Amino acid sequence: MQVNGFHHVQVLIPEGGEDPARAFYGGVLGLVEIDKPADLAARGGCWFAGVGMALHLGVERPFVPATKAHVAIGVADLDAARVELGAAGRPIIDDGLDVGFRRLYTEDPFGNRIELVERSARSGSSPSIAVREEFEISTDSERLDLAWLIPALSERAYWALGRQAETIVRSIAGSICFGVYAHDRQVGFARVVTDQATFAWLCDVFIDEAYRGHGLGAWLVEVIVAEPRLSGLRRFLLATRDAHELYRSHGGFGPLPNPDRWMARVAE
Ligand SMILES: CC(C)(COP(=O)(O)OP(=O)(O)OC[C@H]1O[C@@H](n2cnc3c(N)ncnc32)[C@H](O)[C@@H]1OP(=O)(O)O)[C@@H](O)C(=O)NCCC(=O)NCCS
């Protein structure tokens, strides 16, 4: 057997616990609820996804909280997580032991133990970072702020209106993602779908309304076309309604050559 990582982790909740579960796993931890397959939906419970993780909450009757066995979830900033847990009224348990990484325990609304572990980017993900004044561009997908990104795309980006949270999470997993941050707060995004050898597709370029017109979009496009994993491509494509000049001046993009040779299969 060759195993290749966790597919998902299941945590048990009591009957009727879905709403408090949503408040904690969605509201406090910031995970995104995804639809359960129809065949499983009648059993209750709910499923959540985050960047690089899937968590299934299943109903158990009778319910006994897992006070020792636990899920350990990575966070970028343990101190910030501590403040947010406190504000949400969740307990914070420090065991004081030095285990080589920073962590704390908390409990979900049902008494299940949850460990939060501070960890930076996964080794091997090689985030390339550009910094300018108080702004930073990172390709670390684990830094992406889904609470900002999902409404930005699904409610405010004309080409992605109504896009499901689950679809956005899946699209992140299949792309090189570029996050723009102001003092660690996400204010911009773009992603590139690519084989990292011959072809790439740039899409979902979005700068937060409050930060537009200050050169961030131009800088983001410049950083993307300079990304080492995207060097030497034969074709780098994108589609835009009205931002042609941005991509022409700052990315070297031009009109599609030989458009009669191209075809698209487009879902309505
Ligand atoms: C388009 C967008 C990413 C530009 O980001 P920004 O930070 O506001 O842009 P900048 O301040 O870096 O401006 C860069 C250049 O693009 C131009 N530009 C910006 N938005 C433009 C638009 N919608 N149409 C045409 N040109 C635009 C600017 O005039 C500027 O020109 P310059 O380099 O000659 O000075 C941002 O406005 C946005 O997120 N818009 C909504 C989503 C969107 O339309 N995304 C693009 C989808 S293809």
The ligand as an ORCA input file, in Angstrom:
! r2SCAN-3c Opt
* xyz 0 1
  C      -8.566     45.666    -12.515
  C      -7.913     45.794    -11.145
  C      -7.309     44.448    -10.775
  C      -6.810     46.845    -11.230
  O      -6.209     46.977     -9.968
  P      -5.746     48.416     -9.406
  O      -4.863     48.197     -8.242
  O      -6.929     49.255     -9.206
  O      -4.916     48.943    -10.677
  P      -3.648     49.886    -10.668
  O      -3.854     51.007     -9.709
  O      -2.426     49.073    -10.506
  O      -3.703     50.418    -12.144
  C      -2.939     49.794    -13.145
  C      -3.293     50.322    -14.489
  O      -4.466     49.666    -14.959
  C      -5.455     50.637    -15.286
  N      -6.717     50.038    -14.898
  C      -7.087     49.678    -13.684
  N      -8.313     49.124    -13.726
  C      -8.708     49.160    -14.994
  C      -9.881     48.738    -15.656
  N     -10.905     48.171    -15.031
  N      -9.929     48.935    -16.964
  C      -8.919     49.516    -17.634
  N      -7.792     49.919    -17.055
  C      -7.692     49.737    -15.744
  C      -5.083     51.872    -14.506
  O      -5.547     53.025    -15.141
  C      -3.562     51.811    -14.503
  O      -3.019     52.302    -15.697
  P      -1.486     52.832    -15.782
  O      -0.565     51.688    -15.485
  O      -1.357     53.322    -17.157
  O      -1.397     53.902    -14.734
  C      -8.911     46.250    -10.054
  O      -9.474     47.483    -10.436
  C     -10.025     45.271     -9.827
  O      -9.875     44.359     -9.033
  N     -11.165     45.470    -10.490
  C     -12.306     44.623    -10.353
  C     -12.018     43.258    -10.864
  C     -11.488     43.243    -12.271
  O     -12.047     43.876    -13.141
  N     -10.426     42.469    -12.459
  C      -9.831     42.272    -13.735
  C     -10.472     41.151    -14.403
  S      -9.735     40.793    -15.952
*
